Amino acid sequence: MTELLSTDPELKRMPTDLDFARLQFTTVLYYLNCTNPDNGLVRDKTDPEAPASIAAIGMALATIPVLVERGVIIRKFAGKIARRRLESLLEYPQGPEPDASGYKGFFYHFLDIETGRRVWDCELSTIDSAFLFAGALTVAAYFDGDTLEEVEIRRLANALYERADWNWACDYGPTLTHGWRPESGFIPYRWRGYDEGLLLYILGLGSPTHPLPPEAYAAYTESYEWRNLYGRELLYSGPLFTHQLSHLWIDFRGIRDAFMREHDSDYFRNSRHATFVQQEYAIRNPLNFVGYGEHCWGFTASDGPGWTTRRIGGVDRQFFDYIARGAPFGPDDGTVSPWAVIASLPFAPEIVIPTVWNFARMKLGMTRLYGFKPSFNQTYAVEGNPTGWWVSPYHFGIDQGPVVLMIENYRSGLLWNIMRRCKPIVVGLTRAGFSGGWLGA
């Protein structure tokens, strides 16, 4: 692996396949360095006081096949890592008690990294549990051998996924809720309209134990918004991550549900359009933020300078902390996220690659430990900072996975090919009404 660590930090040329291999390697080190080896729990961010994140654990599981196939860890040892994570999650207490790890098969968003129990009175999160289940199903599909270790990985992963009670999470409604708290009950928000919830419904529909009815997916899609943005017809969602996270695992090229058949498109093509919309918004830069342009864009859920207002150039600028930024309708405070651009690499490489090159020249950490800093804001000046403007001081576990997985899907299609063998995914897509392409074959 020494070859991957030697690189020109200035990157005075367009990134090559080797550059993306290096970026994968430095980025995936997060899951090796920020994991508790006793239980496999993964820290939410690089703050040493941060708890574990269920979504980060799911991303870490999903990157294990990449670690093996790219020669970072041998298959036998990678299997041991996967097994230990799954064992811990299944051992942690489930129940209505406020200090449990989860309830009805779902998990709290954040867990104590030592004990695996709920912290911060956080919510039981259906979507973050979905990322965990997708990661578990990834290793179940990948470790398909007949050794005792690989058989046990499949058993543990399926047990973790199959105990989730998807109908309970609907709270007697047609759609899935965002989650639940033992102190107050279900969160009064539901997964409706296009977003990362697409993955959530496919997993719920594919369950062999507590499957959602097909009507749940119809209820999710009935509030879709088809729009014309900058001359592009697409299914609208503002933050870029909503067009990416389901695609980490599922190859949507050529497969269509009823909505996409009606609009003669598919979700992959839709994400391509959304990527170009983001770039076009940055080129137009209607709010005149510093740095935006053809090779500086990427608006998504990310860390930010903080909840504050500054008067800059005679204009009062409002800035945000961690929030889901979007384009073209905002919110927008000048914060750009390199990881979100890289996660669109399979959709639009012709605009992603030059943008990655520009970020590399801005010295945002492409070749350093954990890869690119997750977000920066050139409008928000910071005295004493080497860049002169705000850069996130942390890396986040949920941001690292999309970089590793989508680079790999661009390079080899590895995750997409693995998940084509995942029965719950295939069943979920079929029950949602998808057909055509590889699904038909």
C-alpha positions in Angstrom: 0.0 0.0 0.0 3.0 2.3 0.1 2.4 3.3 -3.5 -1.0 4.7 -2.6 0.5 7.0 0.0 3.0 8.7 -2.3 1.3 11.5 -4.3 1.7 15.1 -5.4 -0.3 17.2 -2.9 -0.8 20.0 -5.5 -2.4 17.6 -8.0 -1.4 19.9 -11.0 -3.2 17.6 -13.4 -6.6 15.9 -13.7 -7.2 13.1 -11.2 -6.5 9.6 -12.5 -7.8 6.2 -11.4 -4.8 5.9 -9.2 -5.7 9.2 -7.5 -9.2 7.9 -6.8 -7.6 4.7 -5.4 -5.5 6.8 -3.1 -8.5 8.8 -2.0 -10.5 5.6 -1.3 -7.7 4.4 0.8 -7.2 7.5 2.9 -11.0 7.9 3.3 -11.7 4.3 4.4 -9.0 4.5 7.1 -11.7 6.4 9.1 -13.5 3.0 9.7 -10.3 1.4 10.8 -9.0 4.2 13.1 -12.3 5.4 14.6 -13.7 1.9 15.5 -13.8 0.5 19.0 -12.1 -2.9 18.5 -13.9 -4.4 21.4 -17.3 -4.2 19.8 -16.9 -2.8 16.3 -18.9 0.4 17.0 -17.8 3.4 14.9 -17.5 7.0 16.1 -19.9 9.5 14.6 -17.1 12.0 13.9 -13.4 12.5 14.7 -14.2 14.4 17.9 -12.7 12.1 20.6 -15.8 12.6 22.7 -18.3 11.7 20.0 -20.5 8.6 20.4 -21.0 5.9 17.9 -23.4 6.5 15.0 -25.6 3.7 13.7 -25.4 5.1 10.2 -21.6 5.2 10.4 -21.6 1.5 11.5 -23.7 0.6 8.4 -21.3 2.5 6.1 -18.3 0.7 7.7 -19.9 -2.7 7.1 -20.6 -1.7 3.5 -17.0 -0.8 2.8 -15.6 -4.1 4.0 -15.9 -5.7 0.5 -13.9 -2.8 -0.9 -11.2 -3.3 1.7 -10.9 -7.0 0.7 -11.1 -6.5 -3.1 -8.6 -3.6 -3.0 -6.1 -5.6 -0.9 -6.3 -3.5 2.3 -7.4 -6.5 4.5 -7.5 -10.2 3.7 -10.9 -11.7 3.5 -10.5 -13.9 6.6 -9.7 -11.0 8.9 -12.3 -8.7 7.2 -14.9 -11.4 8.0 -13.9 -11.3 11.7 -14.4 -7.6 11.7 -17.9 -7.9 10.2 -18.8 -10.8 12.5 -17.8 -8.9 15.7 -19.8 -5.8 14.7 -22.9 -7.9 14.0 -22.6 -9.9 17.2 -22.4 -6.7 19.3 -25.4 -5.2 17.7 -27.5 -8.3 18.2 -26.4 -8.6 21.9 -27.3 -5.0 22.8 -30.6 -4.7 24.6 -33.8 -3.9 22.7 -36.9 -2.7 24.6 -39.0 0.3 25.6 -36.5 1.3 28.3 -34.9 4.7 27.7 -31.4 3.4 28.1 -31.7 0.4 25.7 -29.9 0.3 22.3 -33.1 0.1 20.3 -36.6 -1.1 20.1 -38.6 -3.3 17.7 -35.4 -4.1 15.8 -34.5 -0.5 15.1 -31.7 1.4 16.7 -31.2 4.8 18.3 -29.3 7.2 16.2 -26.3 7.5 18.6 -25.0 4.9 21.0 -22.3 5.0 23.7 -19.2 3.7 21.9 -18.3 1.6 24.9 -21.6 0.2 26.1 -23.7 0.4 23.0 -26.6 2.1 24.8 -28.6 5.2 23.8 -27.0 8.6 24.5 -28.3 12.2 24.4 -32.0 11.2 24.6 -31.7 10.8 20.8 -34.4 9.4 18.6 -34.9 5.8 17.4 -34.1 6.5 13.8 -35.7 4.5 11.0 -33.4 5.9 8.2 -30.2 5.5 10.2 -31.2 2.0 11.0 -31.8 1.4 7.3 -28.2 2.4 6.5 -27.1 -0.1 9.2 -29.3 -2.9 7.7 -28.0 -2.1 4.2 -24.5 -2.5 5.5 -25.4 -5.8 7.2 -27.0 -7.1 4.0 -23.9 -6.1 2.1 -21.6 -8.4 4.1 -24.3 -11.1 4.1 -24.2 -11.1 0.3 -20.5 -10.7 0.0 -19.4 -13.4 2.4 -21.1 -16.2 0.5 -18.6 -19.0 1.3 -19.3 -22.2 3.2 -16.8 -21.7 6.0 -18.2 -21.5 9.5 -17.1 -17.8 9.7 -19.0 -16.8 6.6 -22.0 -18.8 7.3 -22.2 -17.1 10.7 -21.9 -13.7 9.2 -24.9 -14.4 7.0 -26.9 -15.7 10.0 -26.1 -12.6 12.1 -26.7 -10.1 9.4 -30.1 -11.6 8.4 -31.1 -11.9 12.0 -30.3 -8.2 12.6 -32.4 -7.1 9.5 -35.3 -9.5 9.9 -36.2 -8.5 13.5 -37.1 -5.0 12.4 -40.8 -4.4 12.7 -41.5 -2.2 9.7 -45.3 -2.1 10.3 -44.8 -0.9 13.9 -42.7 2.0 12.5 -45.7 3.1 10.4 -47.7 3.9 13.6 -50.9 2.8 11.9 -50.3 5.2 9.0 -49.6 4.5 5.3 -46.0 5.7 5.4 -43.0 5.1 7.7 -42.3 7.6 10.5 -39.0 9.2 11.0 -38.6 7.5 14.3 -39.7 7.2 18.0 -38.7 8.2 21.5 -39.6 6.3 24.6 -40.4 9.6 26.4 -42.9 10.9 23.8 -43.7 8.2 21.2 -43.5 8.5 17.5 -41.9 11.5 15.8 -44.6 13.5 14.0 -42.8 13.4 10.6 -43.1 10.8 7.9 -41.1 9.7 4.9 -43.1 11.1 2.0 -41.8 12.6 -1.2 -38.5 11.8 -2.9 -35.4 11.6 -0.7 -33.0 9.0 0.8 -36.2 7.3 2.1 -36.2 5.4 -1.2 -33.8 2.9 0.4 -35.9 2.7 3.5 -39.0 1.5 1.7 -37.2 -1.0 -0.5 -35.7 -2.6 2.7 -39.1 -2.5 4.4 -40.8 -4.1 1.4 -38.2 -6.8 1.1 -38.4 -8.0 4.7 -39.3 -11.7 5.0 -40.7 -11.3 8.5 -42.5 -7.9 8.8 -42.8 -6.6 5.2 -44.4 -3.3 4.4 -47.5 -3.6 2.1 -47.0 -2.2 -1.5 -49.4 0.6 -0.6 -46.7 2.1 1.7 -44.5 2.7 -1.3 -47.3 4.2 -3.3 -48.0 6.5 -0.4 -44.3 7.5 -0.3 -44.2 8.4 -4.0 -47.6 10.2 -4.3 -46.1 13.5 -3.2 -43.2 13.4 -5.6 -42.4 16.8 -7.3 -41.5 16.6 -11.0 -39.9 19.9 -12.0 -38.1 21.7 -14.7 -34.9 23.3 -13.3 -32.5 25.1 -15.6 -34.1 23.3 -18.6 -33.7 19.8 -17.0 -36.8 17.7 -16.2 -36.3 15.8 -13.0 -37.8 14.5 -9.7 -36.9 17.3 -7.3 -35.0 17.1 -4.0 -32.7 19.9 -2.9 -29.8 18.3 -1.0 -27.4 16.3 -3.1 -27.2 13.4 -0.6 -30.8 12.5 -1.2 -30.0 11.7 -4.8 -27.0 9.5 -3.7 -27.5 7.4 -0.6 -29.9 4.8 -2.0 -27.6 4.5 -5.0 -24.6 3.4 -2.8 -26.2 -0.1 -2.8 -28.7 -0.2 -5.6 -27.9 0.1 -9.3 -30.9 2.0 -10.6 -29.7 2.2 -14.2 -32.5 1.0 -16.5 -34.9 -0.2 -13.8 -38.1 1.8 -13.3 -41.0 2.0 -11.0 -44.4 3.3 -12.1 -43.4 6.9 -11.6 -40.3 6.7 -13.6 -42.0 4.7 -16.4 -44.5 7.5 -16.6 -41.7 10.1 -17.0 -39.5 7.9 -19.3 -36.6 8.1 -16.9 -35.0 6.2 -14.0 -33.5 7.2 -10.7 -29.9 7.0 -12.0 -30.6 9.4 -14.8 -32.5 11.6 -12.3 -29.5 11.8 -10.1 -27.4 12.8 -13.1 -29.7 15.7 -13.7 -29.7 16.7 -10.1 -25.9 16.8 -10.2 -25.9 19.2 -13.1 -28.5 21.3 -11.4 -26.2 21.7 -8.5 -23.3 22.8 -10.7 -25.6 25.2 -12.7 -26.8 26.8 -9.4 -23.2 27.4 -8.4 -22.3 28.9 -11.8 -25.3 31.3 -11.5 -24.5 32.0 -7.8 -27.7 34.0 -7.2 -26.6 34.9 -3.6 -23.1 35.9 -4.6 -21.2 33.6 -2.2 -17.4 33.5 -2.5 -15.9 30.8 -4.6 -18.9 29.3 -6.3 -18.5 28.3 -9.9 -18.2 25.6 -12.5 -15.7 23.7 -10.4 -16.9 24.6 -6.9 -20.3 23.2 -5.9 -21.8 20.5 -3.8 -24.7 21.4 -1.5 -25.9 18.8 0.9 -26.3 17.8 4.6 -23.1 19.0 6.2 -21.2 20.8 9.0 -21.1 24.5 8.8 -19.6 27.6 10.4 -22.3 27.8 13.1 -25.6 29.6 13.8 -24.5 33.2 13.4 -25.0 36.3 11.3 -22.2 38.4 9.9 -22.3 41.6 7.9 -20.1 41.0 4.8 -19.7 43.5 2.0 -22.7 45.4 3.3 -24.9 42.3 3.3 -26.1 40.5 6.4 -25.2 36.8 5.9 -26.8 34.1 7.9 -24.7 31.0 8.5 -25.7 27.5 9.8 -24.3 24.7 11.7 -25.1 21.1 10.6 -28.1 21.3 8.3 -29.3 19.9 5.0 -28.3 22.5 2.4 -29.7 22.2 -1.1 -29.9 23.7 -4.6 -31.5 25.7 -6.2 -33.9 26.6 -3.4 -31.6 26.4 -0.4 -30.9 26.6 2.4 -27.6 28.0 1.3 -24.9 29.8 3.4 -21.9 29.5 1.2 -20.9 26.0 2.5 -19.6 23.5 0.0 -19.1 19.7 0.6 -16.4 17.9 -1.5 -17.7 14.5 -0.3 -21.0 15.1 -2.0 -19.4 15.9 -5.3 -17.4 12.7 -5.2 -20.5 10.7 -4.4 -21.9 11.8 -7.7 -18.9 10.4 -9.6 -20.9 7.6 -11.3 -23.7 10.0 -12.4 -21.7 12.7 -14.0 -17.9 12.1 -14.1 -17.4 14.8 -16.8 -18.2 17.5 -14.2 -17.2 15.7 -11.0 -13.6 14.9 -12.0 -12.6 18.6 -12.8 -14.3 19.7 -9.6 -12.4 17.2 -7.6 -9.2 18.4 -9.2 -10.1 22.0 -8.2 -10.7 20.9 -4.6 -7.4 19.1 -4.6 -5.6 22.3 -5.6 -7.4 24.1 -2.8 -5.5 21.9 -0.3 -8.6 20.5 1.4 -6.8 17.3 2.4 -7.4 14.9 -0.5 -4.2 13.0 0.2 -4.2 13.3 4.0 -5.7 11.0 6.6 -9.4 10.5 6.0 -9.3 12.4 2.7 -11.1 15.6 1.9 -12.4 17.7 4.7 -16.2 17.3 4.5 -17.1 21.0 4.1 -15.8 24.5 3.8 -17.0 28.0 3.4 -15.0 30.7 1.6 -17.4 33.5 2.5 -16.8 32.9 6.2 -13.4 34.3 6.9 -11.4 32.8 9.8 -8.4 34.7 11.0 -5.4 32.5 11.5 -6.7 29.6 9.5 -4.2 28.5 6.8 -6.9 28.9 4.1 -8.2 32.2 5.5 -11.8 30.8 5.6 -13.8 28.2 7.5 -13.1 24.5 7.0 -14.8 21.8 9.1 -12.5 20.6 11.9 -14.0 17.1 11.8 -14.6 14.2 9.5 -18.0 12.4 9.8 -18.5 8.7 9.6 -21.7 9.0 7.4 -19.7 11.1 4.9 -16.8 8.8 4.5 -18.8 5.8 3.2 -20.4 7.5 0.2 -16.9 8.6 -1.0 -15.5 5.0 -0.8 -18.5 3.2 -2.2 -19.3 5.5 -5.1 -15.7 5.7 -6.2 -15.8 1.9 -6.2 -19.1 1.7 -8.0 -17.6 4.1 -10.6 -14.4 2.0 -10.9 -15.8 -1.5 -10.8 -19.5 -1.6 -9.9 -18.6 -3.8 -6.9 -21.4 -2.8 -4.5 -24.0 -2.8 -7.2 -23.0 -6.2 -8.3 -23.0 -7.6 -4.8 -26.4 -6.2 -4.0 -27.9 -7.7 -7.2 -27.5 -11.0 -5.3 -29.2 -9.7 -2.2 -32.7 -11.3 -2.0 -34.3 -8.6 0.2 -33.2 -5.9 -2.2 -34.5 -7.8 -5.2 -37.8 -8.6 -3.5 -38.2 -5.0 -2.2 -37.6 -3.6 -5.7 -40.1 -6.0 -7.2 -42.8 -5.3 -4.6 -42.3 -1.5 -5.2 -43.1 -2.1 -8.9 -39.6 -1.9 -10.4 -38.9 -3.8 -13.6 -36.6 -3.9 -16.5 -32.8 -3.7 -16.9 -30.8 -6.1 -14.7 -33.9 -6.8 -12.5 -35.7 -8.3 -15.4 -32.7 -10.4 -16.4 
